[in-house]
């Protein structure tokens, strides 16, 4: 059984988190897919990856 949240701030935080996870799981449109194209990492940042 799920207990209701007593604190309004905590309830608001969980609502925002739920909206964010819904937004992350939604399918992307064509413009977002093109914007998310893979890019090369600058050589100066390679040590940070490994």
ABEGO torsion letter per residue (X at the ends): XBBBBABAAAAAAAAAAAAAAAAAABBBBAAAAAAABBBBBBAAAAAAAX
